[in-house]
Amino acid sequence: MTETKLGLVDGVQIWEIPAFPDVRGGLFKAYVGGTSGSFTVNFAMQEHFFTVSKKDVFRGMHFQGSPHEVAKIVSLVQGEAIDFLLDARSESKTYGNVQIQQLNQVNPVSILIPTGVAHGYLSLKDSTIISYKMDGFFCGNCDGGISGEIVSDYLPIAFEKTIRSDRDKQLQEFNGFEYKSSCTK
């Protein structure tokens, strides 16, 4: 049986987003390429997209595996969410750990999610927008996922009451999970 525990996930990096408020509103820098200043990650972005979610939407736990695995940087643009990271790398010293990060506009952060770490979130407000920066291109044949039930104990509502896609409702449990790609490269 595969057990999980609450803790840090090896390779995950979280940094505060510098904010520059003024009379017009504000500017927030979620990521700057290179390794200068507060951005310690050198990340070659290939795709950038956004999700917009209603309150109580649960998305996850997703990752893209071999042979087209991708790392991602996620940042909250608007709203509020609870972010979940699950180390699904069997060779990792933090395998099975679940790391939780609050995402809100008061203390904005960006999160680097390494390859092999499953990601999901619960939207706490309507019109919650999450930015995804990916270091590779989407490959539907390499797209994997684990049932969000793995983090149900950490949700403020019953998992059954979350709004999920049909695909997410069919994801396999972490216990006995085995990633399979149908990609031929």
N, CA and C atoms as an extended XYZ file, in Angstrom:
555
Properties=species:S:1:pos:R:3:atomname:S:1:resname:S:1:resid:I:1 pbc="F F F"
N         0.836       -1.174        0.000 N   MET     1
C         0.000        0.000        0.000 CA  MET     1
C         0.887        1.244        0.000 C   MET     1
N         0.586        2.190       -0.842 N   THR     2
C         1.336        3.430       -0.925 CA  THR     2
C         0.753        4.431        0.064 C   THR     2
N         1.589        4.891        0.997 N   GLU     3
C         1.123        5.850        1.986 CA  GLU     3
C         1.637        7.236        1.648 C   GLU     3
N         0.872        8.235        2.055 N   THR     4
C         1.289        9.613        1.865 CA  THR     4
C         1.423       10.264        3.231 C   THR     4
N         2.196       11.350        3.267 N   LYS     5
C         2.288       12.133        4.493 CA  LYS     5
C         2.461       13.595        4.114 C   LYS     5
N         2.046       14.440        5.013 N   LEU     6
C         2.168       15.873        4.811 CA  LEU     6
C         3.616       16.266        5.050 C   LEU     6
N         4.201       17.004        4.128 N   GLY     7
C         5.593       17.439        4.277 CA  GLY     7
C         6.055       18.144        3.021 C   GLY     7
N         7.316       18.504        3.006 N   LEU     8
C         7.890       19.157        1.837 CA  LEU     8
C         8.133       18.132        0.739 C   LEU     8
N         8.160       18.609       -0.508 N   VAL     9
C         8.454       17.765       -1.660 CA  VAL     9
C         9.781       18.233       -2.233 C   VAL     9
N        10.723       17.302       -2.375 N   ASP    10
C        12.056       17.609       -2.876 CA  ASP    10
C        11.987       18.255       -4.260 C   ASP    10
N        12.683       19.361       -4.422 N   GLY    11
C        12.770       20.035       -5.712 CA  GLY    11
C        11.735       21.123       -5.917 C   GLY    11
N        10.692       21.166       -5.095 N   VAL    12
C         9.691       22.227       -5.200 CA  VAL    12
C        10.322       23.504       -4.645 C   VAL    12
N        10.159       24.602       -5.375 N   GLN    13
C        10.650       25.900       -4.911 CA  GLN    13
C         9.496       26.886       -4.924 C   GLN    13
N         9.398       27.661       -3.863 N   ILE    14
C         8.353       28.675       -3.740 CA  ILE    14
C         9.032       30.005       -3.457 C   ILE    14
N         8.632       31.038       -4.198 N   TRP    15
C         9.186       32.363       -3.929 CA  TRP    15
C         8.085       33.407       -3.956 C   TRP    15
N         8.281       34.421       -3.122 N   GLU    16
C         7.330       35.526       -3.085 CA  GLU    16
C         7.429       36.315       -4.379 C   GLU    16
N         6.298       36.790       -4.838 N   ILE    17
C         6.262       37.589       -6.056 CA  ILE    17
C         6.448       39.058       -5.676 C   ILE    17
N         7.494       39.708       -6.198 N   PRO    18
C         7.663       41.131       -5.904 CA  PRO    18
C         6.479       41.936       -6.436 C   PRO    18
N         5.983       42.824       -5.592 N   ALA    19
C         4.832       43.658       -5.955 CA  ALA    19
C         5.262       45.119       -5.971 C   ALA    19
N         4.751       45.842       -6.942 N   PHE    20
C         5.061       47.256       -7.104 CA  PHE    20
C         3.745       48.033       -7.219 C   PHE    20
N         3.109       48.316       -6.061 N   PRO    21
C         1.836       49.036       -6.101 CA  PRO    21
C         2.048       50.534       -6.353 C   PRO    21
N         1.062       51.137       -6.995 N   ASP    22
C         1.060       52.588       -7.161 CA  ASP    22
C        -0.383       53.061       -7.242 C   ASP    22
N        -0.596       54.313       -7.557 N   VAL    23
C        -1.947       54.881       -7.567 CA  VAL    23
C        -2.857       54.222       -8.600 C   VAL    23
N        -2.303       53.587       -9.622 N   ARG    24
C        -3.095       52.933      -10.673 CA  ARG    24
C        -3.542       51.537      -10.284 C   ARG    24
N        -2.819       50.901       -9.364 N   GLY    25
C        -3.053       49.508       -8.997 CA  GLY    25
C        -1.737       48.867       -8.608 C   GLY    25
N        -1.191       48.028       -9.495 N   GLY    26
C         0.075       47.395       -9.164 CA  GLY    26
C         0.638       46.570      -10.294 C   GLY    26
N         1.895       46.218      -10.150 N   LEU    27
C         2.608       45.334      -11.070 CA  LEU    27
C         3.196       44.213      -10.229 C   LEU    27
N         3.051       42.973      -10.698 N   PHE    28
C         3.568       41.810       -9.994 CA  PHE    28
C         4.454       41.018      -10.952 C   PHE    28
N         5.664       40.670      -10.514 N   LYS    29
C         6.575       39.879      -11.349 CA  LYS    29
C         6.585       38.442      -10.850 C   LYS    29
N         5.838       37.580      -11.545 N   ALA    30
C         5.734       36.179      -11.151 CA  ALA    30
C         7.001       35.396      -11.481 C   ALA    30
N         7.720       35.811      -12.522 N   TYR    31
C         8.956       35.123      -12.904 CA  TYR    31
C         9.769       36.011      -13.826 C   TYR    31
N        11.078       36.015      -13.598 N   VAL    32
C        12.028       36.687      -14.480 CA  VAL    32
C        13.081       35.645      -14.837 C   VAL    32
N        13.362       35.447      -16.122 N   GLY    33
C        14.330       34.443      -16.553 CA  GLY    33
C        15.713       34.689      -15.988 C   GLY    33
N        16.429       33.606      -15.782 N   GLY    34
C        17.789       33.714      -15.279 CA  GLY    34
C        17.861       33.385      -13.805 C   GLY    34
N        18.994       33.670      -13.221 N   THR    35
C        19.210       33.311      -11.826 CA  THR    35
C        19.566       34.535      -10.978 C   THR    35
N        19.076       35.695      -11.355 N   SER    36
C        19.390       36.909      -10.599 CA  SER    36
C        18.284       37.243       -9.611 C   SER    36
N        18.643       38.011       -8.601 N   GLY    37
C        17.657       38.487       -7.646 CA  GLY    37
C        16.960       37.372       -6.905 C   GLY    37
N        15.646       37.499       -6.732 N   SER    38
C        14.883       36.509       -5.972 CA  SER    38
C        14.498       35.296       -6.810 C   SER    38
N        14.837       35.287       -8.094 N   PHE    39
C        14.480       34.169       -8.975 CA  PHE    39
C        15.690       33.260       -9.135 C   PHE    39
N        15.698       32.181       -8.390 N   THR    40
C        16.852       31.279       -8.382 CA  THR    40
C        16.727       30.153       -9.389 C   THR    40
N        15.703       30.202      -10.224 N   VAL    41
C        15.406       29.120      -11.145 CA  VAL    41
C        15.673       29.572      -12.577 C   VAL    41
N        16.450       28.802      -13.315 N   ASN    42
C        16.606       29.048      -14.740 CA  ASN    42
C        15.612       28.137      -15.446 C   ASN    42
N        14.628       28.723      -16.101 N   PHE    43
C        13.485       27.980      -16.626 CA  PHE    43
C        13.241       28.401      -18.064 C   PHE    43
N        13.267       27.444      -18.989 N   ALA    44
C        13.042       27.740      -20.409 CA  ALA    44
C        11.575       27.479      -20.746 C   ALA    44
N        10.746       28.513      -20.711 N   MET    45
C         9.312       28.370      -20.930 CA  MET    45
C         9.001       28.074      -22.398 C   MET    45
N         8.133       27.067      -22.622 N   GLN    46
C         7.682       26.701      -23.961 CA  GLN    46
C         6.192       26.984      -24.158 C   GLN    46
N         5.414       26.868      -23.075 N   GLU    47
C         3.981       27.141      -23.133 CA  GLU    47
C         3.585       27.960      -21.917 C   GLU    47
N         2.579       28.808      -22.090 N   HIS    48
C         2.027       29.585      -20.984 CA  HIS    48
C         0.513       29.623      -21.172 C   HIS    48
N        -0.217       29.171      -20.166 N   PHE    49
C        -1.676       29.192      -20.255 CA  PHE    49
C        -2.268       29.492      -18.892 C   PHE    49
N        -3.584       29.724      -18.876 N   PHE    50
C        -4.305       30.072      -17.664 CA  PHE    50
C        -5.515       29.166      -17.514 C   PHE    50
N        -5.869       28.860      -16.272 N   THR    51
C        -7.141       28.213      -15.986 CA  THR    51
C        -8.010       29.213      -15.227 C   THR    51
N        -9.299       29.186      -15.500 N   VAL    52
C       -10.271       30.004      -14.788 CA  VAL    52
C       -11.245       29.027      -14.141 C   VAL    52
N       -11.425       29.161      -12.826 N   SER    53
C       -12.245       28.188      -12.099 CA  SER    53
C       -13.287       28.863      -11.223 C   SER    53
N       -14.420       28.200      -11.126 N   LYS    54
C       -15.468       28.604      -10.194 CA  LYS    54
C       -15.059       28.171       -8.786 C   LYS    54
N       -15.740       28.699       -7.792 N   LYS    55
C       -15.520       28.267       -6.415 CA  LYS    55
C       -15.802       26.765       -6.306 C   LYS    55
N       -14.989       26.069       -5.540 N   ASP    56
C       -15.098       24.628       -5.262 CA  ASP    56
C       -14.694       23.734       -6.425 C   ASP    56
N       -14.058       24.284       -7.462 N   VAL    57
C       -13.498       23.449       -8.527 CA  VAL    57
C       -12.203       22.830       -8.012 C   VAL    57
N       -12.069       21.515       -8.217 N   PHE    58
C       -10.812       20.824       -7.922 CA  PHE    58
C       -10.232       20.362       -9.248 C   PHE    58
N        -9.017       20.793       -9.533 N   ARG    59
C        -8.294       20.353      -10.725 CA  ARG    59
C        -7.086       19.560      -10.246 C   ARG    59
N        -6.933       18.353      -10.766 N   GLY    60
C        -5.742       17.588      -10.402 CA  GLY    60
C        -6.103       16.167      -10.029 C   GLY    60
N        -5.072       15.479       -9.686 N   MET    61
C        -3.660       15.796       -9.526 CA  MET    61
C        -2.943       15.408      -10.835 C   MET    61
N        -2.439       16.386      -11.572 N   HIS    62
C        -1.925       16.181      -12.926 CA  HIS    62
C        -0.408       16.296      -13.002 C   HIS    62
N         0.148       15.623      -13.988 N   PHE    63
C         1.556       15.769      -14.366 CA  PHE    63
C         1.708       15.262      -15.791 C   PHE    63
N         2.815       15.601      -16.421 N   GLN    64
C         3.130       15.066      -17.745 CA  GLN    64
C         4.412       14.267      -17.610 C   GLN    64
N         4.332       12.986      -17.959 N   GLY    65
C         5.457       12.082      -17.751 CA  GLY    65
C         6.265       11.810      -19.013 C   GLY    65
N         7.145       10.829      -18.898 N   SER    66
C         8.096       10.440      -19.940 CA  SER    66
C         7.344        9.937      -21.178 C   SER    66
N         7.845       10.167      -22.354 N   PRO    67
C         9.139       10.762      -22.681 CA  PRO    67
C         9.096       12.287      -22.849 C   PRO    67
N         7.965       12.913      -22.586 N   HIS    68
C         7.852       14.372      -22.740 CA  HIS    68
C         7.487       15.034      -21.417 C   HIS    68
N         8.208       14.659      -20.348 N   GLU    69
C         7.919       15.216      -19.046 CA  GLU    69
C         8.171       16.726      -19.042 C   GLU    69
N         7.394       17.418      -18.218 N   VAL    70
C         7.538       18.869      -18.115 CA  VAL    70
C         7.542       19.295      -16.659 C   VAL    70
N         8.309       20.333      -16.394 N   ALA    71
C         8.244       21.052      -15.122 CA  ALA    71
C         7.355       22.257      -15.361 C   ALA    71
N         6.811       22.818      -14.293 N   LYS    72
C         5.936       23.981      -14.455 CA  LYS    72
C         6.141       24.964      -13.320 C   LYS    72
N         5.796       26.194      -13.619 N   ILE    73
C         5.733       27.238      -12.607 CA  ILE    73
C         4.284       27.708      -12.573 C   ILE    73
N         3.654       27.627      -11.395 N   VAL    74
C         2.279       28.101      -11.253 CA  VAL    74
C         2.249       29.337      -10.370 C   VAL    74
N         1.343       30.245      -10.713 N   SER    75
C         1.157       31.486       -9.954 CA  SER    75
C        -0.325       31.837       -9.978 C   SER    75
N        -0.803       32.366       -8.882 N   LEU    76
C        -2.171       32.853       -8.824 CA  LEU    76
C        -2.237       34.226       -9.478 C   LEU    76
N        -3.206       34.419      -10.348 N   VAL    77
C        -3.426       35.715      -10.994 CA  VAL    77
C        -4.564       36.450      -10.286 C   VAL    77
N        -5.605       35.688       -9.939 N   GLN    78
C        -6.795       36.287       -9.325 CA  GLN    78
C        -7.496       35.239       -8.488 C   GLN    78
N        -8.104       35.650       -7.388 N   GLY    79
C        -8.905       34.749       -6.573 CA  GLY    79
C        -8.131       34.185       -5.407 C   GLY    79
N        -8.440       32.942       -5.072 N   GLU    80
C        -7.806       32.269       -3.945 CA  GLU    80
C        -7.922       30.763       -4.152 C   GLU    80
N        -6.889       30.021       -3.761 N   ALA    81
C        -6.894       28.569       -3.948 CA  ALA    81
C        -5.985       27.902       -2.926 C   ALA    81
N        -6.184       26.617       -2.752 N   ILE    82
C        -5.251       25.779       -2.004 CA  ILE    82
C        -4.558       24.911       -3.032 C   ILE    82
N        -3.236       24.974       -3.075 N   ASP    83
C        -2.436       24.252       -4.056 CA  ASP    83
C        -1.877       22.989       -3.401 C   ASP    83
N        -1.892       21.875       -4.139 N   PHE    84
C        -1.417       20.593       -3.629 CA  PHE    84
C        -0.349       20.018       -4.556 C   PHE    84
N         0.720       19.510       -3.972 N   LEU    85
C         1.805       18.886       -4.711 CA  LEU    85
C         2.042       17.504       -4.116 C   LEU    85
N         2.081       16.489       -4.963 N   LEU    86
C         2.289       15.109       -4.520 CA  LEU    86
C         3.513       14.554       -5.227 C   LEU    86
N         4.501       14.122       -4.455 N   ASP    87
C         5.705       13.539       -5.043 CA  ASP    87
C         5.398       12.124       -5.503 C   ASP    87
N         5.305       11.932       -6.816 N   ALA    88
C         4.996       10.622       -7.397 CA  ALA    88
C         6.247        9.955       -7.973 C   ALA    88
N         7.428       10.480       -7.625 N   ARG    89
C         8.697        9.925       -8.121 CA  ARG    89
C         9.165        8.840       -7.152 C   ARG    89
N         9.031        7.584       -7.555 N   SER    90
C         9.326        6.468       -6.649 CA  SER    90
C        10.766        6.478       -6.148 C   SER    90
N        11.688        7.084       -6.888 N   GLU    91
C        13.093        7.120       -6.470 CA  GLU    91
C        13.415        8.315       -5.567 C   GLU    91
N        12.458        9.199       -5.338 N   SER    92
C        12.674       10.416       -4.556 CA  SER    92
C        12.655       10.139       -3.054 C   SER    92
N        13.473       10.878       -2.318 N   LYS    93
C        13.483       10.728       -0.854 CA  LYS    93
C        12.204       11.264       -0.222 C   LYS    93
N        11.429       12.066       -0.965 N   THR    94
C        10.160       12.585       -0.439 CA  THR    94
C         8.959       11.938       -1.142 C   THR    94
N         9.175       10.759       -1.738 N   TYR    95
C         8.096       10.032       -2.418 CA  TYR    95
C         6.894        9.893       -1.494 C   TYR    95
N         5.716       10.250       -1.997 N   GLY    96
C         4.486       10.136       -1.222 CA  GLY    96
C         4.170       11.356       -0.375 C   GLY    96
N         5.093       12.316       -0.294 N   ASN    97
C         4.803       13.524        0.467 CA  ASN    97
C         3.808       14.402       -0.268 C   ASN    97
N         2.915       15.029        0.492 N   VAL    98
C         1.974       16.017       -0.014 CA  VAL    98
C         2.376       17.360        0.585 C   VAL    98
N         2.662       18.328       -0.279 N   GLN    99
C         2.993       19.683        0.160 CA  GLN    99
C         1.819       20.588       -0.201 C   GLN    99
N         1.429       21.441        0.738 N   ILE   100
C         0.272       22.320        0.550 CA  ILE   100
C         0.735       23.764        0.602 C   ILE   100
N         0.200       24.573       -0.320 N   GLN   101
C         0.537       25.993       -0.368 CA  GLN   101
C        -0.744       26.797       -0.560 C   GLN   101
N        -0.976       27.763        0.299 N   GLN   102
C        -2.106       28.679        0.122 CA  GLN   102
C        -1.751       29.667       -0.977 C   GLN   102
N        -2.675       29.896       -1.890 N   LEU   103
C        -2.480       30.882       -2.950 CA  LEU   103
C        -3.513       31.986       -2.756 C   LEU   103
N        -3.013       33.209       -2.561 N   ASN   104
C        -3.918       34.345       -2.415 CA  ASN   104
C        -3.233       35.599       -2.925 C   ASN   104
N        -3.994       36.651       -3.066 N   GLN   105
C        -3.472       37.889       -3.626 CA  GLN   105
C        -2.780       38.754       -2.576 C   GLN   105
N        -2.954       38.440       -1.302 N   VAL   106
C        -2.317       39.210       -0.237 CA  VAL   106
C        -0.828       38.892       -0.166 C   VAL   106
N        -0.493       37.605       -0.261 N   ASN   107
C         0.899       37.143       -0.222 CA  ASN   107
C         1.185       36.307       -1.466 C   ASN   107
N         1.305       36.934       -2.636 N   PRO   108
C         1.450       36.160       -3.872 CA  PRO   108
C         2.801       35.439       -3.950 C   PRO   108
N         2.735       34.197       -4.466 N   VAL   109
C         3.935       33.384       -4.653 CA  VAL   109
C         3.881       32.711       -6.016 C   VAL   109
N         5.046       32.255       -6.464 N   SER   110
C         5.147       31.358       -7.613 CA  SER   110
C         5.730       30.050       -7.098 C   SER   110
N         5.347       28.940       -7.738 N   ILE   111
C         5.789       27.618       -7.313 CA  ILE   111
C         6.403       26.891       -8.501 C   ILE   111
N         7.644       26.451       -8.359 N   LEU   112
C         8.274       25.585       -9.355 CA  LEU   112
C         7.929       24.149       -8.992 C   LEU   112
N         7.308       23.443       -9.943 N   ILE   113
C         6.915       22.051       -9.738 CA  ILE   113
C         7.774       21.190      -10.649 C   ILE   113
N         8.682       20.385      -10.070 N   PRO   114
C         9.556       19.558      -10.904 CA  PRO   114
C         8.803       18.434      -11.608 C   PRO   114
N         9.436       17.853      -12.614 N   THR   115
C         8.845       16.703      -13.298 CA  THR   115
C         8.625       15.582      -12.287 C   THR   115
N         7.550       14.832      -12.482 N   GLY   116
C         7.244       13.711      -11.606 CA  GLY   116
C         6.462       14.077      -10.363 C   GLY   116
N         6.169       15.365      -10.199 N   VAL   117
C         5.372       15.809       -9.062 CA  VAL   117
C         3.980       16.154       -9.589 C   VAL   117
N         2.968       15.498       -9.034 N   ALA   118
C         1.581       15.744       -9.441 CA  ALA   118
C         1.083       17.012       -8.770 C   ALA   118
N         0.281       17.783       -9.515 N   HIS   119
C        -0.199       19.078       -9.038 CA  HIS   119
C        -1.708       19.165       -9.150 C   HIS   119
N        -2.313       19.813       -8.161 N   GLY   120
C        -3.734       20.081       -8.197 CA  GLY   120
C        -4.055       21.264       -7.309 C   GLY   120
N        -5.267       21.770       -7.451 N   TYR   121
C        -5.694       22.849       -6.558 CA  TYR   121
C        -7.204       22.853       -6.407 C   TYR   121
N        -7.641       23.449       -5.283 N   LEU   122
C        -9.046       23.699       -5.027 CA  LEU   122
C        -9.257       25.202       -5.062 C   LEU   122
N       -10.161       25.658       -5.914 N   SER   123
C       -10.495       27.072       -6.005 CA  SER   123
C       -11.417       27.445       -4.849 C   SER   123
N       -11.058       28.513       -4.132 N   LEU   124
C       -11.849       28.949       -2.986 CA  LEU   124
C       -12.776       30.113       -3.309 C   LEU   124
N       -12.625       30.689       -4.506 N   LYS   125
C       -13.463       31.808       -4.933 CA  LYS   125
C       -13.821       31.648       -6.402 C   LYS   125
N       -14.951       32.225       -6.795 N   ASP   126
C       -15.303       32.266       -8.213 CA  ASP   126
C       -14.259       33.066       -8.981 C   ASP   126
N       -14.079       32.721      -10.238 N   SER   127
C       -13.148       33.405      -11.151 CA  SER   127
C       -11.708       33.376      -10.667 C   SER   127
N       -11.316       32.270      -10.033 N   THR   128
C        -9.908       32.098       -9.654 CA  THR   128
C        -9.120       31.764      -10.915 C   THR   128
N        -8.034       32.507      -11.131 N   ILE   129
C        -7.212       32.324      -12.326 CA  ILE   129
C        -5.814       31.905      -11.896 C   ILE   129
N        -5.341       30.802      -12.476 N   ILE   130
C        -3.993       30.286      -12.220 CA  ILE   130
C        -3.208       30.330      -13.527 C   ILE   130
N        -1.985       30.841      -13.442 N   SER   131
C        -1.066       30.884      -14.581 CA  SER   131
C        -0.153       29.661      -14.519 C   SER   131
N         0.003       29.000      -15.669 N   TYR   132
C         0.904       27.850      -15.808 CA  TYR   132
C         1.970       28.182      -16.846 C   TYR   132
N         3.217       28.127      -16.444 N   LYS   133
C         4.339       28.230      -17.369 CA  LYS   133
C         4.965       26.837      -17.441 C   LYS   133
N         5.115       26.305      -18.654 N   MET   134
C         5.610       24.945      -18.851 CA  MET   134
C         6.949       24.978      -19.585 C   MET   134
N         7.872       24.083      -19.196 N   ASP   135
C         9.166       24.059      -19.877 CA  ASP   135
C         9.193       23.082      -21.050 C   ASP   135
N         8.045       22.589      -21.452 N   GLY   136
C         7.901       21.714      -22.615 CA  GLY   136
C         6.500       21.871      -23.169 C   GLY   136
N         6.242       21.182      -24.256 N   PHE   137
C         4.944       21.273      -24.905 CA  PHE   137
C         4.009       20.175      -24.409 C   PHE   137
N         2.718       20.447      -24.431 N   PHE   138
C         1.737       19.469      -23.999 CA  PHE   138
C         1.756       18.251      -24.918 C   PHE   138
N         1.708       17.078      -24.322 N   CYS   139
C         1.601       15.815      -25.055 CA  CYS   139
C         0.489       15.014      -24.398 C   CYS   139
N        -0.641       14.904      -25.059 N   GLY   140
C        -1.780       14.183      -24.510 CA  GLY   140
C        -1.485       12.730      -24.188 C   GLY   140
N        -0.558       12.120      -24.911 N   ASN   141
C        -0.199       10.721      -24.664 CA  ASN   141
C         0.692       10.553      -23.442 C   ASN   141
N         1.283       11.637      -22.967 N   CYS   142
C         2.144       11.590      -21.783 CA  CYS   142
C         1.463       12.201      -20.562 C   CYS   142
N         0.239       12.687      -20.751 N   ASP   143
C        -0.505       13.351      -19.694 CA  ASP   143
C        -0.962       12.307      -18.682 C   ASP   143
N        -0.597       12.500      -17.423 N   GLY   144
C        -0.956       11.549      -16.385 CA  GLY   144
C        -1.644       12.225      -15.220 C   GLY   144
N        -2.162       11.421      -14.328 N   GLY   145
C        -2.814       11.986      -13.171 CA  GLY   145
C        -3.155       10.950      -12.121 C   GLY   145
N        -3.345       11.454      -10.912 N   ILE   146
C        -3.684       10.643       -9.745 CA  ILE   146
C        -4.941       11.256       -9.142 C   ILE   146
N        -5.833       10.429       -8.657 N   SER   147
C        -7.088       10.928       -8.096 CA  SER   147
C        -6.841       11.953       -6.996 C   SER   147
N        -7.600       13.037       -7.050 N   GLY   148
C        -7.511       14.076       -6.036 CA  GLY   148
C        -7.951       13.615       -4.657 C   GLY   148
N        -8.552       12.437       -4.571 N   GLU   149
C        -8.934       11.905       -3.256 CA  GLU   149
C        -7.730       11.791       -2.333 C   GLU   149
N        -6.543       11.750       -2.902 N   ILE   150
C        -5.316       11.638       -2.110 CA  ILE   150
C        -5.158       12.817       -1.149 C   ILE   150
N        -5.754       13.968       -1.481 N   VAL   151
C        -5.633       15.151       -0.620 CA  VAL   151
C        -6.960       15.517        0.046 C   VAL   151
N        -7.942       14.626       -0.006 N   SER   152
C        -9.285       14.945        0.495 CA  SER   152
C        -9.297       15.329        1.969 C   SER   152
N        -8.384       14.797        2.773 N   ASP   153
C        -8.340       15.136        4.194 CA  ASP   153
C        -7.939       16.592        4.438 C   ASP   153
N        -7.365       17.235        3.434 N   TYR   154
C        -6.859       18.605        3.587 CA  TYR   154
C        -7.779       19.644        2.940 C   TYR   154
N        -8.945       19.218        2.470 N   LEU   155
C        -9.882       20.126        1.822 CA  LEU   155
C       -10.869       20.703        2.842 C   LEU   155
N       -11.279       21.952        2.667 N   PRO   156
C       -12.271       22.539        3.575 CA  PRO   156
C       -13.705       22.094        3.277 C   PRO   156
N       -13.917       21.346        2.191 N   ILE   157
C       -15.227       20.780        1.860 CA  ILE   157
C       -15.029       19.299        1.539 C   ILE   157
N       -16.122       18.554        1.544 N   ALA   158
C       -16.048       17.133        1.195 CA  ALA   158
C       -15.617       16.995       -0.261 C   ALA   158
N       -14.732       16.059       -0.529 N   PHE   159
C       -14.225       15.857       -1.885 CA  PHE   159
C       -15.363       15.617       -2.876 C   PHE   159
N       -16.397       14.909       -2.450 N   GLU   160
C       -17.537       14.600       -3.315 CA  GLU   160
C       -18.288       15.855       -3.744 C   GLU   160
N       -18.144       16.935       -2.984 N   LYS   161
C       -18.833       18.185       -3.310 CA  LYS   161
C       -18.015       19.092       -4.223 C   LYS   161
N       -16.786       18.700       -4.531 N   THR   162
C       -15.973       19.506       -5.437 CA  THR   162
C       -16.479       19.332       -6.865 C   THR   162
N       -16.220       20.335       -7.677 N   ILE   163
C       -16.569       20.291       -9.097 CA  ILE   163
C       -15.335       19.801       -9.838 C   ILE   163
N       -15.473       18.662      -10.544 N   ARG   164
C       -14.340       18.068      -11.246 CA  ARG   164
C       -14.730       17.704      -12.665 C   ARG   164
N       -13.747       17.644      -13.533 N   SER   165
C       -13.995       17.200      -14.905 CA  SER   165
C       -14.256       15.697      -14.911 C   SER   165
N       -14.879       15.214      -15.983 N   ASP   166
C       -15.084       13.771      -16.126 CA  ASP   166
C       -13.759       13.039      -16.105 C   ASP   166
N       -12.748       13.620      -16.751 N   ARG   167
C       -11.417       13.003      -16.758 CA  ARG   167
C       -10.867       12.864      -15.345 C   ARG   167
N       -10.960       13.941      -14.554 N   ASP   168
C       -10.423       13.904      -13.196 CA  ASP   168
C       -11.171       12.905      -12.318 C   ASP   168
N       -12.439       12.695      -12.589 N   LYS   169
C       -13.214       11.720      -11.816 CA  LYS   169
C       -12.754       10.293      -12.091 C   LYS   169
N       -12.061       10.074      -13.216 N   GLN   170
C       -11.621        8.735      -13.608 CA  GLN   170
C       -10.160        8.444      -13.252 C   GLN   170
N        -9.443        9.408      -12.683 N   LEU   171
C        -8.024        9.205      -12.389 CA  LEU   171
C        -7.844        8.104      -11.346 C   LEU   171
N        -6.737        7.365      -11.485 N   GLN   172
C        -6.496        6.241      -10.588 CA  GLN   172
C        -5.966        6.692       -9.231 C   GLN   172
N        -6.175        5.859       -8.237 N   GLU   173
C        -5.709        6.148       -6.885 CA  GLU   173
C        -4.184        6.032       -6.828 C   GLU   173
N        -3.594        6.703       -5.845 N   PHE   174
C        -2.147        6.660       -5.665 CA  PHE   174
C        -1.693        5.272       -5.211 C   PHE   174
N        -2.508        4.613       -4.400 N   ASN   175
C        -2.189        3.263       -3.964 CA  ASN   175
C        -2.164        2.349       -5.187 C   ASN   175
N        -1.008        1.823       -5.521 N   GLY   176
C        -0.862        0.964       -6.690 CA  GLY   176
C        -0.702        1.727       -7.993 C   GLY   176
N        -0.514        3.053       -7.907 N   PHE   177
C        -0.385        3.869       -9.117 CA  PHE   177
C         0.815        3.429       -9.950 C   PHE   177
N         0.583        3.356      -11.257 N   GLU   178
C         1.661        3.064      -12.199 CA  GLU   178
C         1.459        3.947      -13.425 C   GLU   178
N         2.443        4.801      -13.699 N   TYR   179
C         2.358        5.688      -14.851 CA  TYR   179
C         2.580        4.890      -16.124 C   TYR   179
N         1.706        5.107      -17.111 N   LYS   180
C         1.844        4.452      -18.412 CA  LYS   180
C         1.655        5.501      -19.492 C   LYS   180
N         2.604        5.589      -20.387 N   SER   181
C         2.529        6.516      -21.492 CA  SER   181
C         2.186        5.743      -22.755 C   SER   181
N         1.354        6.345      -23.604 N   SER   182
C         1.069        5.732      -24.894 CA  SER   182
C         1.816        6.488      -26.009 C   SER   182
N         2.803        7.256      -25.595 N   CYS   183
C         3.567        8.066      -26.539 CA  CYS   183
C         4.653        7.239      -27.223 C   CYS   183
N         4.810        7.477      -28.498 N   THR   184
C         5.857        6.760      -29.249 CA  THR   184
C         7.027        7.698      -29.565 C   THR   184
N         7.102        8.816      -28.901 N   LYS   185
C         8.116        9.858      -29.037 CA  LYS   185
C         7.782       10.668      -30.221 C   LYS   185
